[in-house]
Amino acid sequence: MSVVSKIYRIYSGKRLKMLDENRVDPWRFQQEWFEKIIAAGSETIFGKEHNIKTGTTIEQFQNNVPLRDYDKSESWINRSRMGEEDLLWPGTTHWFAKSSGTSSSKSKFIPITDDSLQLCHYDGMQNMLATYLNNNPASGLLEGMALTLGGSARIDETGTGKSQYGDLSAILLKNSPMLAEFRRTPPAKIALISDFETKVNEICKVSSKENVTSISGVPSWNLILLNAILDYNGKDNLLDIWPNLELFMHGGINFEPYRKEYQRIIPSDRMRYMENYNASEGYFAFQDDPAEKSMLLMTNGGVFYEFIPMDRYEEAMNGTFTSFDTVASVKTGVNYAMVITTNGGLWRYLIGDSVEFTSLKPHKLRITGRTQLFINAFGEELMIGNAEKAFTSACEKENCSADNFTVAPLFMEGGSKGAHQWLIEFSQAPQDIERFADVLDKEICTVNSDYEAKRANNITMTRLVLTVLKPGTFYSWLREKGKLGGQNKVPRLSNNRNFADELMELNDNNQAV
């Protein structure tokens, strides 16, 4: 065991004790953080407008501060981007994580305060690392380098020029402790290159020579990078390049469609995979036990949680249901929409995820989906609103119309890149199907910046694949499922291929009516 490993194990003792307390009494931590956030909020313009004062109770807080999604938060966030002080959180917010998702805007800009960086994002990562090393005492993780594929960041010209926005990964890299640079590859100047292909080429040159023991990031982006590293070195598997590779810390999208590909290029029983729930809005949970896929909720990380049962979601949104659960009252087996109030200046914010608790004390959960239909197979965050807006615009431009459509991912296999497959039943077909597909693809890029980024130079995704279905195919599918009737619909978007494959089989067997 190296000196670094010995020091880290000593240093992490207090952290591991806190995590044990988090498992036994999570509500104590939530009460403490609620009081801290309320105290900070009382000093802000938002807090004064919503009657947030030191001593405010949870019930008063829920009555005074309405639920809000990004659309309802955007005007406040834009003021913060302009440099307004003490607006959502004390002081001035200098960083904003850019992403797309559940909003009508092309991009979201999530505020990242100094407090949320240190006490939420970085703290969550340290919790995961300490847990892994505790679970694996013979690990050589700290003897090697951590491969990190960063994003990019730039000056925010919206305001005074003192704030910046970028991918969360870029913000974390630019603000990480100097000590982390000595255990990370590539160096920050390469990891933060904005052009993805240039960055990958540089990483291949630099990181291939290192003793890489861990990888972290989004599975789809990292798979592109790792295949490039294999090609650069003329190897079939990564163990020929990095024989001590032992851990992939992943998040952002569902890992299961990629697991087989990772096992193909890293054929080792020693390789371990840990999921973490780290979003732009905060670090929420991580997989602390390799024997189960659910993740431990972080109740001591700058976030106060509320949970809305999904069967009461519409009532909650129109204000007729207000009895939200907290960590003290959630139940297992219930699908919840997650609401967060954070030390990043988000107040009763609907993050857009739905979760289900698999156990209590410890509070462990799994992500069940989104509060809206979406596809996020490659980090593209295509929401139902994006898809329908793009489709409508493409149909207008190409003078066509459709009775129904659904969209599913075409997953990366054997080194291929991902794509979306659109299965469409036209009522009036376009004159040129492939031209329509081009137009539709461009329209999606216009309304969704994450899809646009993944499509840039075919980095992660190739152009969508359009499949024209025979008339009656969707009707036949609904009939087979016993779902004929006005209240039943074919899902527009799906993160798996279940619906698409069934529709394709019906279509190929000529079973449409």
Secondary structure, DSSP 8 states (H G I E B T S, - for coil): --HHHHHHHHHTHHHHHHHHHHHH-HHHHHHHHHHHHHHHHTTSHHHHHTT--TT--HHHHHHHS--B-HHHHHHHHHHHHTT-TTSSSSS---EEEEE--SSSSS-EEEEE-HHHIIIIIIHHHHHHHHHHHHH-TT--GGGSEEEE----EEE-TTTTS--EEE-HHHHHHHHS-HHHHTTEES-HHHHT-SSHHHHHHHHHHHHTTS-EEEEEE-HHHHHHHHHHHHHHHT-SSGGGT-TT--EEEE-SS-SHHHHHHHHHHS--TT-EEEEEEEETTEEEEE---TT---EEE-SSSSEEEEEEEGGGHHHHHHTS----B-TTT--BT-EEEEEEEETTS--SEEEEEEEEEEETTTTEEEEEEESS-EE-SSS--EEHHHHHHHHHHHHHHHT-EEEEEEEEEE---TT--BEEEEEEEEEE--S-HHHHHHHHHHHHHHH-HHHHHHHGGGSSB---EEEE--TTHHHHHHHHTT--STT----SB-SSSHHHHHHHHHHHTT---
